[in-house]
Amino acid sequence: MSSNFDLLEDEFPNLARLGAQAESYALSDSHASLFKQGLLGETIVSALLERQNIPIPSSANAVERINLLKRNGLASDDVITFLHILRKVRNVAVHSLEEPKQDAFGLLPMTYNLCVWFYSVMTSRDFVYRPFDETAIAPAATVPLTSPSDDEAAGQAEIAKAAQEEPVSKTDFDQRSSSYYSQQSLTEAETRVLIDEQLRRVGWEVPSDSDPSVPSNPTAGRNLAIPEWRTGSSTNTSGRADYALFVGQTLIGFIEAKAARHNISSVVDTQASEYARNVLPADQNKYCAGRWGDFFVPFVFSSNGRPYFEQLATHSGVWFKDLRNPLSPPHAMRGWPSPMGLMEKLEHDLDAARERLVSMDNQILKSPSGLNLRDYQLKAIQAAEDAITAGQQRILLAMATGTGKTRTILGLIYRLLKSERFHRILFLVDRSTLGNQAIDTFKDVKLEQLLTLDQLYDIKGLDERSIASETKVHVATVQSMVRALEGTDEIIPAVTDYDLVIVDEAHRGYLLDKEMSEDELLYRDQRDYQSAYRSVLEYFEGTKIALTATPALHTTEIFGEPVFSYSYREAVLDGWLVDHDAPHRLSTKLSVEGIKFEHGSVAPIYDPVTGELKNSEKLADDVVFEVDDFNKDVITESFNRTVLEEIADDLQPNMPDLFGKTLIFAVNDVHADLIVKILHEIYAEKGIPTDAILKITGSIAGGNKKKIEAVIKQFKNEQFPSIAVTVDLLSTGVDVPEITNLVFMRRVKSRILFEQMLGRATRLCPAIRKEKFVIYDPVGVYESLAPVSTMKPLSVRPNASFADLLRGFDTVENSEGKQRILTEIISKLQRKQKVLSKEQAENFKNLNHGVSIDSLIDKLKSTSIDEAPEFFSEIVSPFDFLDGLPSGPGKRIYVSNAPDELLSHTVDYGIAQEPQDYLDEFANFIRNNQDQVAALKILATRPGDLTRAELKNLRALLGMHHFTEAQLSQAYSQVTNQEIMVDIITMIRRFSLGSAIMTHAERVDRAFKRLEANHSFDRIQRAWLKRIRQILDNELVITSADFEHDPRLKESGGFSVANKVFTGNLIEIISEFNDYMYDDGQAMSA
């Protein structure tokens, strides 16, 4: 007898037999038919993966195998959806004795189409597609029914055969698949099978003849997508909506289903909206929640069952229109809404929520007993809220590592929930460590009425996958959301489950220069992981807010340019982060000369998979490794030991409470083990216990997440370990303020990853009086990533500096020459503008009296050559700043036993190699610029008058010339053999006036003693002086403005109250104190 599946007979006879039995028994034995259809799907999945040589993890289940097809581009989304349907029906057929709820006969046409598609891509034979023919089905009595065990064996035989065949090239595979789809597309009935499944997975029940347990009429407590709902019609006597959506007995939406080739974008405006206008009068009274213009139903949808595809936007996705708002355009969603999501949307008064948000004050955010947010954190929240109010859907906040992004976002979350602007927030992280840190903050920080966020609102943690209507915040990892969307659960997250997604460490989805984590091993590579990362972000409807310390092109492509930025340099200048010393550059014989295996020699080869060490064959050519390759392509214990022996005494692992902790970055897990081994040997001779040094990577306890979390907490909270060796696990997001030393034994190429690594040590730590951190760089990573500009010059004289052009302008006498040079200056400014970082642009603006570079360009365009000389004379420093910017831009692992030796250990000051030379350069700069830089003159004559803005601009100017507090203190300490951290004002006065060197704390103590000796302060006045002293822990001067801007002073009454307390003499008290701060008496010789 013939069968629809005879097409498979020659190439895949076992599949042909399964198909023939499935169709013949569809009506008489649903269990048997569904089992065989499900086995067909499972066999096709495995055969495809084996034929195409796709690695299958041993732990991969049926769901993960299907998803491997998707990730490798081997199946379209409709095929993937149907494979999941077959997977489920096979499970039911195997494990349940009840009558299956799925219609076995109804699935046959799609199972047939799946087999035809498989045949078309796996063979080179030409064929003409024939639709499924019900008349070709042989009676069950004429088709022998094989046992499940025989069927399983037949499937395995097909899979084994596929594994032996050559893979189909990607070009041929894609061409064959396209040929199939050009002849066949899903009918509307087949589309409805897919839509039924999609709706069920987000919480809707779909009535069917084969499942009497689902009511076919609106029922209290049930969420129903009822097919073929009768309506009126403007053109006919009646109409029928493909689906009517009921939450209980409330009619909340209509769905119009179309065949796969249909343009569905316009259907919501026509057919679906027509149903919403023509609800039957009886239904209006009984089921409708209101009326919006001509419409009795608020929401309408159209779909052809195909998941959203950017290039075919009008023919894919779920098209949605909110009929309550005439100005709301239809748009495509990545999936279906849940019943809960639609009801929340219906009941939400967005205008009222916006008004509440705008009118809320921020006193709770400023409270010293609660969040106690800083000024820049409040500005970040305001910028995000302004963007939300303006309707911006994707928002990026860029804040340097260590500046309190989590506390900032906690303040924002509280305000957004308090105002009811959003119903539910997904706080998305890429590692459980970061999620746990966020949850700890949500549990610890007091907000309203001394209650924490988790006491005010229902928060779901990392281990909780389901949410309830009362859930307000759900903290989850990217990986867990990918698994939830692709996973085995009957219910998956709906696009409406979260109307706000906050992405912490948004750059993490795009770190290409890192090893894959345990959670990422099911992805082919980092780019595959990125695709999954982005798909999670784009799946959910609503607003996305991203947080990052290091915005990159990939980040801004998704979220746009930052609405708020606060850089590392700004935070250092403001005193919220610590600066670092000039990096220690360690050069060894091997790092300078490289490692060479000569031709004809035999080299030891390490196999990272088996762990075996074997000798190579004789080398045909010389093999040379540079320092970039160390510990990655060639294992060199001698290099590691030479470096670590040199810095061992500096790290002081036995006294972390005094000297801080150390973080060492290794190339990989094997390298980390080697470093730990060497350190144990070095410190054993010094009497330091082995538990002071610990490897913290994703391989701890076989990847056990709870044990990894416990070890990280131990590093954060306990005395030991004081030296942690990591690869990527601690490179981003983990907060350990005690870290004072960073050791780079690994050369990374990603600027983003490098800046994140540096960020591990930037946090303040008053407990150990941390004033700076130290970088040890034996692999040259700091130097290699110094250039920031890759733009090629475009002007006539690209190498001419601004100084050269200005001299040329003064020299040239004819107007034509002057105009040409003026034009060239503008052109050079425009080029510089395009490559300036945010931080550089801000520094330029500060140096240019608040005028940005684009404003300067506009001004120069309207400046005549006669006006130019005077104009140029006012902007020498900004031009010098621009001139000073940089302009440039399974394998064999060899084992080297070549000995190594230290050649040099220097501190790289950038403009000088020796500390005394660096201090001399600084002294010359101060002397030569005292008349040109107003702030230097003020510091020399009346330092108490210096404003905070002037001090910030001065620090920016000095930083431009490579002079920072940390590096100046480091150089001074090396020259004088005194370990001291000196503020920039003291250092300037030392080298301009010969003033005494003392720490900031010593200056504050001395000034307060002199102030108190000169006055008889009462108890209340002394309380105010105590508050002022707290501010001077982080500031070099106190100003009257602090009384209105600093919460510690503002909340006690601000300037007006303090002035009354000091009987109207507060200004005089402040001035007197600031004079005492830098009144050095008789100057010392410099």
N, C-alpha and C positions, 0 to 999 in steps of 0.2 A: 504494500500500500504506500502511496505517496505521502509526504509530509512537508509542511512549510520549511522544515529544517534540513531538507535533503541537500540544500546548497553546501552544507558543511561536510557531506559524506566523504568526499575524496581526501580532503586535507585534515579534517577533524572528526573522524568517525564516531568517537566516543561522545562528543558534544552533539552530533546529529542524533544519536540514539537517545540521549537524555532529553533533547528537545521534542522528539517524536512522542516519547512517553508523557512528557509534561502536558502537551496539548491534548493527547488522547484521553487522559484521566482528569482533565481540568474540571469537568462537570460531575464526574462520578466519584472521584477521590481527591478532594481538595488538598488533604495533607500530602499525599504523594506528589501531586502536581507542583505544589509550592516548594516542597523539598527539592525537587529536581530543577525547578527554575532557580532557586537559591543556589544550588550547587553549580549550575551553569555560570551564574555571576561570579561565584568565588573562584572557579577554575579559570575563567577568563582573566580575572585580576592577576592571579599568580602566574599564568602563562605569559601575560604581557610583561610583567616585571622580570621574569626569568629570560625571556627572549631578548629583552632590551638591556640586559645586564645591569639592572638597577639593584644595588645592594639592599638587602632586606634585613634589618636588625632582628636578631633572634627573638627579641621580646615583642616584635610587632604583631598585633592582633589583626583581625579582619578589618577593623576601622582604619587602623594605621596603614594597612596595605592599600586600601582604596585611596587614602589620602596621599600615599606615595605616587600613585598614578597622576593625581592632580598636580602635585608639586613638580613632577617631572614633565608636565605638559603632554601626557599620554592619553588624556581623555577630556572631553568637554564637560562643562558643568552639568548639563542634563544627563550625561552618561553617569557621572559621579552620583548625582541624586538618585538615579534609578538603581545603581549598584547598592546604595544604602538601603533602598526599599527591599531589594531581593535578599540582602543580608538579614534584615529583620524577619521577613516572612519565612526564611529557612530556619531561623532560630525558633520561631513559633511552631513550625511544622515538626521540628525535632523534639521540642521540650514540652509541648502542650497537647493534651488529649481532647481539648475542647474544639468545637468547630471553628476553623480560622475565620477571623473577621475580614481578612483581605480576600477580594474576589480573584480566585486563581485564573478563571477564564478571562477576566478583564485585563489581567497583567500580560497575557500571552502576546498580544501585538508588540508590546514594548520589549519583552524578552526576545522576541524574534528580531526586532530591529537592533537590539544590542548584539546579537549573534551575527547579523549581517554586517554590522559595522566592524566587528572583530575580524570577520573573514576578509573584509575589504582592506584593512590595514596590514594584516598579517600575510597576505598572499599577493602575488604580482598579476594574478589573473584579472582580465577584464570581465565585468559583469554588468547586467542591467537590473536595477532594483525592481523587485516585484513586491507590492504591498501584501501584508498578511492576508491569507485567504481562508476564511472559516470553513469553506466547503471542502478544503483539502485535508481536513483533520480525519484521520482514520478512527473508526470505532474502537473503544477501549478493548473490546473482546479480541480484536485482531492484533493487538500490540502487547507482547509479553512484558510484564512488569518486573524489573530487576530489583534486587535487594539494595538497601542503603549502603551496605559494605561493598557490594560490587560497584555501585555508582561512585563511591569514594575512590576505589582503586582505579576506575576508568578515568576519573578526573586527574589523579596523580600521574597516570600514564601520559595524558596530554601535556601536563606541566613539565614532566621529565623530557618529553620530546622537544618542547619549546626551548628548554635550556640548552639543548645540543645544537640548535640552529643559529645561523648568523643573525645578529641584530639587524633590524630594518633601519636604514639611515634616516636621520631626522627629516631630510628633504623628502624622501619617498613616503615616509610615514605621514607627514603633513599633507602631501599631495593626494595620497590615497584617501585620507580622512575628508579632505575637501571635496573629492570626487563623490564620496558617499553622500555628504550633506547637500551637494548640488542636485542629487536625485531624490532625496528624502528629507522631510521635516515633520516634526510632531503635528498631529492633528489636534483639534481643540479637545477632543475626548482624552487623548494622551496627555495633553497639557494639564487637564484637570486631575489626572492621576498624580502628577508632580505637585500641583498646587495643594491637593488634599494633604499630601505628606508634609509639605512645607508649613501649612497651617497647623497641623497636629503638633509639629515640633516646637511651636511657640505658644502652645497652650489652648488652641481651639479644638473643639470636637466637631468632626464632620460626619453627619448622619449618612448611612448607606444601607442598602437592602441586606447586605451580608452582616451587618452589625446592629441588631435590634436594641442593644444596650444604650445606644445614643439616641435621644429623642429627636424627632423631626420637627417639633414645634418649640417656640421659645419657652424656656423653663427656668424658674427661679433657681439660682445657684449653679447654673450651667453656662458655659461659654461656647456658643454654637456658631458654626459657619454653615448655614442651612442652604443647600443647593436649590436652584430653580425657584426662587422666591417670586411670587406673583406681584406685579405692580400694575398701575395704570400706564397710559401712554399718550403722548401728544399727537401721535400719527396713526396709531392702531387702537383697537379696542382694549388691548391689554399688552403687558410686557412681562418678561421674566428676567430677573437678575440672576447671574450665574451663582452668586453667593450673597446671602444677607448675614451680616455679622451681628450677633446678639450677645450682650453681656447681661446675663439674667434675662429679663424681659424688656431690656432697652435696646432698640434698634440703633446701632451706632455706625454702621457702614455698609456699603455695597461693593462687590467685586465683579468686574467684567473680565472673563477669561478669553483669551484669543489663541489661535494657532501660532506656532513658533515664528513663522515668517511675518507675522502681522506687526505693523507699527502701533505700539501700544501707548505712546506718549500722548496722543490726541484723544484716546478713548475716554480718559477721565473727564475731559471737557465736553464730550458728546454723550455716548451711550450711558456711562456710569452716572453722570450728572442728570441725565434724563430720568433714570430710576429714582434719584433723590428728589426730583420735582414731583414725581407721580406716585408717591406712596398712597396706597388705597385709603380712603377716608376712615374705614374701621381700624386700620393699622395705625393711622395717625393718632387717633385717640388712645389706642391701647399700648403702643410700643415706642412712640417718638418722644424724645427728651426736650424738644423745643422746635422752633422754626427760625431759620436764618434766611431772610429774603424769600426767595421762591423755594427754598430747600427744606425738607423735613428730616434730612439725615445729614450729620455734620461732615462725614468723611467718605471719600470714594477712592477706589483703587482699580488698577488694571494690570494684568500680567499675562505673559505667555509661558510662565514656568521657568524661564531662563534666568539664572542669577545675573546680576548687573555686570556689564562689560563696557568699559569706557568707550571703546571704538564703535560700539553699537548701542549707544545710550538710549536711542528712541525705540529700540527693539529688544530691550532687556531690562532686568530689574523689576521692582514693584513700583509702578507709578502711582503717586499719591497726590490728592488735592484736598485742602482744608476749605470746605464750602462756607464756613462761617465768615471768612475774610475774602471779599471780592478781589482784593489786591494780591492775594497769596497765589503765586504761580505754581503749577504742577511741578513735581520733581521726582526723580527716581531714587528709591531707597534700595539698600543692599539686601533687604529681607523684609519679612512681615512683622507688623506690630503685634504685641501681645494684648490680650483683653485688658490687663491691668494698665498697660501703657496708653491705650486709647481712652480709657476712662479718666486717667490722670490728665491727659491732654484736654479732654472735654471739660473737665471741672476747673482747669487752671485759669485764673484771671491774670494774664500776663501784664496788662497795663497797671493793675494795682500792685503787682509784685515789683515792677520797675520803679514805681513811685516810692514804695517802702525802702528799696535799696538806696535810691538817691537821697532820701531824707534821713537815713540813719546816721547818727554821729559815730565817731570812732574812739570814744573814751575807753571802751573795754579793751581795744587793741593797744592803747597806750599804758594801761594800768601796770605799775611796777609789781603788783602782786599777781599779775597774770601774764599775758603775752609780752608786755613791755616792749613793743616793737620800736625799732629805730626809724628815723625819718625816712631813709631810703626804702625801708620795707613798707611803710605806709604809702609812699609814692608808687611802689609796685602794685599794691592792692588797688589804689585809685586808678592807675592806668588800665589794669585789667577790667575793672568795673566800667570805666568809660567806654572801653572797646565793646563790652557786652551790651551796654545800653545803646550803643550806636549800631548794634546788630551784627557785629563782627563774629563770624563763626569759628575762626581759628586764631588763637592768640598765643604769642610767644613772649615769655619773660626770661631775660638773660641776666643771671646773677652769679657772681663769682663763687666758686666753691668755698664754703665756710661762712657765707654771709647770711645764713639762716633761711634758706628757701623753704624748708619744711614748716617752720614757724610762720613764715609769711603766708604760705598757702593755707595753713590752719586758720589764720585770721580771715582769709578770703572765703574759705569754706563756711566758717561760722556765719559770716555776713550773708552769703548767698542762701544758706538754709534758713537763717533767721528771717530774712525778707521773703522767703518762699519763692525766690526767683527760679530755683530749680527744685525738682522733686527728689532726684536721686543722683548721687555722684559716684562714678567709678574712678578710684585712685589707682592708676596703673603704674606698676614698677616692673623692672625686668629681672629682679632677683628677690628672693624671699627676705634676704638680709635688709634690703632697703624698705620692704614692706613692713617688717617688724619694727624698724626704726621709726617709721611714720606712725604706726599704731601706738608705740610707746609714747610718742609726743602727744597723740590724741588723748591718751589716758592720763598724762601727767600734768599738762598745762591747764591752769584754771582760767575759765572764761566768765560766763555770766553767773552771778551769785555764788562764786567760788566753785562752780561745777565745771567738770571737764567736758570735752566734746562727746566722749562716749557715754557720759552721764546725761547729756542733753538730748542726744539722738542715738538711734539704733545703728551700730556700726558692725558690719560683717568683716571678719578677718580672712587671712590667706587660706585657711582650711575649710572655709564655708563657701559652697558653690551655689547654693540656691538663695534667692532673695525673697523678701516678703514686701507687702505694700508699705509697711512701716519702716523698712530699711532706708536709711538716708545716705550712708557712705559704705561702699564696698571696696576694700583694699585687695587687689589681685595682681598676680604677675601676668606679663604678656603671654608666657607659655601656658599658664592655666586657662586663659581666655581662648587661646588657639585650640587647646584641647576641648574646652567646653563647646566651641562652635563646630568643631569637627568630630566630636566624641560620640560615645555610645549612649549617652543619656537620652531618654525619650523626649525630654524637654530641653531645649537649648536657649541661651539668652536671645531675647528679641531685640530688634533695632531700637525699640522705644524704652528698653529697660533702664537705661541711663540717659538723662537729658544733658548731663555734663560729664565729660571725660577729662580728668587731669592726668597728664603724663609727667612723671618725675624722671629726671635725668634723660630728657628726650633724645639726646645725642647717642644714647647707648644702643639704639637700634642700628647705628651706622658706624660702629667701631670695627673697621675691617682688619686692623692690625692686632688682633687678639685671638686667642685660642677659643674653640667652641666649648661651651660649658656642657655639663651633663644634660641639662634640660634642652639643649639645642642639637643633640646628636641625631635626632630624626630628620634634621634638615641637611640638605646636601652640603651647604657651605654658608658663609655669612650672608651672601646675597639672597639665598633661599630664606634664611631667617628674617632678613629685612622685609622680604615680600610678605611673610606671615605677620610680622610686626605692623606693617602698614595696613594690611587687610583688616586687622583688629581695630585700628584707629578709624578707618573709613566705614566700618560696618555700622557703628552706632550713629543714630541721628543726633542732632543737637550740637552743642558748643564743645570745642576742644581747647584746653589750655595746657600749654607745654612749658616745662621748666628746664632750663639748661644753664650750665656754667660756660659752655663752649659752643656757641651756635656755629653750625656748619652749613654748607650749601644744601645738603640733604634735608636738614632740619627746617631751613627757611623755605624750601620748596613745598613742604607740607603745611607749615604753620605761618608762613609769611615772615616779614621782618619783625624784630622784637618791638613790642609796644613800650617796653621799659628795659633799660640796660644799666647794670652796676658792675663795673669791671674790678678785677683784682687790684689793679693799681689804685683806683679810687678808694677801695676798701682799706688798702695799706695807708694811703694818705690820710684817710679819716680815722685811722687807728682801730679798725675792726678786724683786720687780719695782720699777721706778722710777715715781714719781708724775709728774704733769704740772703745769706752771704753769697759772695761771688763763688761759683762752683769750684770744687776741688778737682783739678784735672790730673789724673794719674796716668802716666805713660810707662809702659813696660817694654822690654825688648821685643816680645812677641806682638804686642799691639801696634808697635811702630813698624816692625819688619815683616809681620805676617807669619803664617805657618806654611811651610813648603814641603811637599812630598815630591821627590825628584823622580823623573821617568826611569823605569827599570827597577824601582824599589817596590817593596811589598808593604802596604799600609794596613794597620788594624782597622776593621770595620765593625761598627756596633749596629745591631739590628734592634730598633726600638720596639718592635712587636714581640719578638721572642726573648729579647734581653741577652742574646748570644753575642760573643765577641769572636770574630773570625778574621783571618788574613785575606786581603784582596789578592787578585791575580797581579802579576807584574804590571805596573802602570805604564801605559803607552806614552803618556805625556806628563809634564810637570803638573801638579795640582797645588794651587795656592789659595790660601784662605786669609781674608782680611778680618779686622776686628768685628765687622758687621756679622760675620759668619760664626764667630766664637760661640760655643755651647749650643749652636743650632745645627750647623753642618759639620762641625768638628768639635769634639769634646777635648778641652784642654784644662786639666786640673791644675797645672802649673800656673797658668794665668790667673785663675780664680784664687789660688792660695797666695800668690804674690800680692795681689790687691788687698785681700782680706787681712793678711798679716800687717800690711802697712796701716790700715785704718782701725785695726782692732782696739787699740788703746783709746782712740777718739770716741768710740761708741759708748763706753762705760755701761755695759748691760747690767752690772750689779747694783746700780744706783739710779733707777728710772725716776724716782721721786725727786731727784736733783737735776739729772741730765736728760731726762726724757727717754723716749723709745725710738727704735730704729725700724724702718721698713726697707727691705731689700727686694728689688724686682728682678726675677729670674726669667730665663727664656721659656722654659717649660718645666714640667713636673720633675723630670729626671735631673735637670740642672738645679732645681730647688733642693733636691735631695743631696746633691753634691755640695752645695753651699753650706747646708746644715751640717753635713759631715765634717767639712773643713773647719767651720766655726767651733764645733764641739771639740775638735782636736786642739785648736788654738787656745780656747778659753779654759780647757782642762788644766793646762799648765799654770793658769792664773787663778785657779781655785774657784771658778765661776760654775755653778751647777748647769747641767744640760738642759733643765727645763726653762732656762733663760732664753733659749733659742728654739724656735718652732716653725715648721713649715705650715702655712695656712693656704691651702689650695683646694680646688674642688674634688680632689681625690681622697680627702680625709675620710677614714672609715668607709672606704668603698663608695664615697659620694653620699653618705648619710647626711641629709640636710640638717637634722636636729643636732647632730654632733658637730657639724660645721658651724652652725649658729652658736653652739656652746663655746667652741674654741675662739670664735671672733669676740664674743662677750668677755672671755677670759683675757684676751689681749687688750680689750678696752678698759676693763675694770680691775684687774689684778696686777700685782707687781710683776709677775712673770707670766707669759714670756715678755721680755723687753725688746727682743729682736724677732721680728716676723719676716719670713721669706715667702713671697707670694709670686704668682704669675699674673693673673687678671682678677682674682677674686677680691682683692683689696685695692684694686687700681682705681675704682670709682665708687663714690657714694657712701663709703663706710667712714664714720666719724670717730677718730681717735685723737683728741686734741693734744695728747702727750707726745705725739710724734715730732721729734726735732731733727732727725737724720733721715735722708733718703739716699739710698745707694742704688745706682743704675748699673746692674750687671747685664742689662739687656738693651739693645739699641732699637727703639721703636721708630716707625716712620710716620705715624699719624700725629699731627699737631693736637688733635682733640684728645687722644689718649694720653699724650705726654702732659698736657695741661691738667688733665684729670689726675694724673699721677702726682704732679707737683701739689695739687690741691689737697692731697692727704696730709700735708704738713703745715698748711697756712693758718689753721685755727689758733685763736688765742688760748692760752692755758695759764691763768693766774696761779693755779695751784703749784706749778713748778717755776713760776716767774719767767715764762717763756717769752723771749724777746725777738727771736729769729729762728730760722731753721737752716740746716746745712745740707748741701748737695755734694755727693761724691760721684764723680762721673769718669770711670775708667774706660768707657766705650765711646765717648765723644757725642752722646746724644744731645746734650745741651747746645753744643756748637752747631751740630748738623741741622737743628730745627730753628736756629736763630733768624734766618732770613724770612721775612713775612710777605715780600712782594714778588709776584711772578709776572707782572705787567711789563711788556717790552716798550722801550721808548718809541714815541711816534713823532717827535719834533725834529726840526732840521739839525739841531745840535743836542741830541739826547743826553750826552755826557756833561753838558754845561750845567754848572750849579746855579742856584739862584744868586749866590754871591757874584759869580762870573757875569751873569746877565745884568745885575745892578751896576757893576763896575763898567760894563760895556755901555749901559744907558748913559752913565755920567760922561763917558769918554766921547761917544759919538756926538757930532755937532749938528748934523743935518736932521731935519724933522722926519724924513723918510726912514732913516736908520733907527731913530728913536721909536717910531711907530712899529717898526718890524720887531724890535726887541720887546716892546710892551706887549705885542701880540704873542710873542714867544713865551713871555712870562705867564700870560693868561693860559696859553696852551699847556705849559708845564704844570700849572696849578690844576687844570682840569684833569690831567693824567694822574697827578698825585691824589686828587679827590677820589678817583675811582678805586685806588688801592689802599687808601687809609682805612685802618681798622676803626672800630667805634672808639676805642681808647685813644688812638692817635688823633682822631678828629676832635675829641673832647680836649685833649692837651693843646692842640693847635688853637682851639677857641679860647681857652684860658689864657694862653700867651698873647692872643690877639685882642685882648680887652673885651672878650665876650662876643667877638664877631667870628662866625663860622667861616669855613673855607669857601662854601658855595656863595655866601653873602659877599665875601671878599672878591670873588670872581665877578659877581654882578656889579660891584662897585668899580672894579678896574675897567670893566667894559664901557662904563660911562665916564671914565677919567681921561682927560686930555693929556697930551704929552707935556704941557706946561704945568699942569697940576700934579703930575706923577712924582717929581722929586720930593716934594713935601710929604706926599702920601707914603712913599716908600720909606722915608726916614722914620715913620712911626711903627713900621712892621718888620724891623730887622730881626728880632728874636724869632717870630714865627717862621721867617724864611730860613733862618739857621736851623730851626727844628726840622723843617722839611728836608734840608740838605743832609741832615744827620741820619735820616731814615735809611735802612738797608734797601737795596734795589733788586737783589737777586732772589731768586726762588728756592709617598713612601719612598723615602729617599735614603741614600747612603749617608751615614754619619761617620766621619772619620774620627779617629782617636789619636791625639798627639801627646807624645811623651817628651816633647822638646822642653828643656828647662827654660824658665823665665826669670827675669830680674827686673827690679824697679829702676827706671831711668830717671824719673822726676815725679814730684808731687808738688804742684803749684796751685795757687789760687788765681783764677782767671778774673782780673778786675776789668777786663774789656779794653781800657785805655792804657794800662800799665801792668807789667808782670810782677813788680815788687811793691810791697805795701808802702814803703817810704816814697817811692815814685808816685804812687796813687795819691798820697796825702799832699805831696808837693804840687801835683796837678790841681788838686782841690784848692790849696792855698792861693795858687796863681789865679785860678778862676775867680775866687772871692775878691782878691785885690784888683783884678783887671775889670771887674764888672760892678764894683760898688757904686760908681757914679751913674751907671746905665740902668741898674735894676733897683727900683725904689725900695723894695722890701729889704734888700741887703743894707741899704743906708739906714732904714728904720731900726733894724736889728742891731746895728752898730751904735746908734745914738739913743733910741727910746724904744726898746723891745716891747714894753708894755702896751704900746699903741698899735702893735701889729694885729690886724683882723684875721679871723680864721680863713676868709677867702684869700687874703694876700698870702698867708702861710701855705695854703693848698696850691696856689699858682706857683709859689717859689719852689715847692717840692717837685712840681711837675717840670719846671725849668731845670732844676738840678738833675732830676731823673733822666731828662733828655741828654744830659752830658755825662751820664753813667755814675752820678754821685747819689747814693742812697744812704740812709741812716745805718742800715745793717752793714753795708760794705765799708763805710767810713769807720764804724765802731770796730769792725773786724780788723781793718788795717791798723788802726790806732793801737789795738790790743797786741797785735803782732810786733809792732815797733817798740812799744813800751813794756811788753811782758806783763800788762795788766789786763785781766779779763773784765771788760766793762762795756755796758751798752749805753750810748750817749745820744740824746736827742739832737735834732738837726740845728736848733737854735744855739745850743751850747757849742756844737762843732763849728758853726759859722763864727761865733764870737771868739772862740779859741784861736782860729786862724786869721781873724781880722784884727783882733784887739789883744790877743794873748791872754784871754780870760781863763780862769781855772776850769778844769775838767771835773765834772761831777755828774752823777746820774740824775735823771728827772725826779726820782723819789726823794733824793737828798735835797734838791732845789725846793721841792714842795714843802718838805719838813722845815727847812730853814726859813722859807718865806712866811709860813704860818706862825712860827715862833716869834719872828720879828713883828708880825702884825698883832699877835696877842700881847706882846710886851708893850706895844704902843697904845693899847686900848684896854678898857675894862669891860669886856663883853658879858652880858647877862646870859642866863640859861637858854633862852629862846634864840638869841643871836648865835650862841655856840652850836645849837642844833642846825641852824642854817649853814654855818661854816663847815659842819660835818658833811652836809649834803654837797657843798661846793667841792670839798676835798674828794668825794667819790667821783665827781666828774673829772677831776684832774688826774685820775688814774689813767685816763685815755687821752686827755687833751693837754696841750702845752701851755695854753692860756685860758683864762676865764673871761667871758664877755657878757655884757648886759643882755645880749640876744639869747644867751643860753637859758635865761630865766623864763623865756616864753617858748623855747623849742625843746628843751630837755624835759621828759616826763617827770623826772625826780624833783625838779624845781617847779615845773608848771603845775603839777597836781598839789603842791603845797601852797599854791596861791600865786606863783609867778612873780614877775618883777614888782608889781604894785604892792603886794603883801610884804615881800622882802624889803622893799624900800622903806615901808613904814616901820618894819622891825628895826632897821638900822637908822631910824629917825631922819629919813630923807637923805641919807648920806651914802647910799649903796654904790653909786657911781664912783665916789671918792674912795670907798673901801676897795672896790675892784681895781681901780687904778693904782692904789697904794700897794696892794698885794702883787700885781703884775710887775711893778717896779722892783719890789723885793726879790721876785723870782730870778731876775737876771742882773741884780746889782752886785757886781763881783768885787767891789772895792778896788784895791790896787791890782792892776793887771800883772800877770806873770809874763815872763819872756817866752816867746813862742817856740 
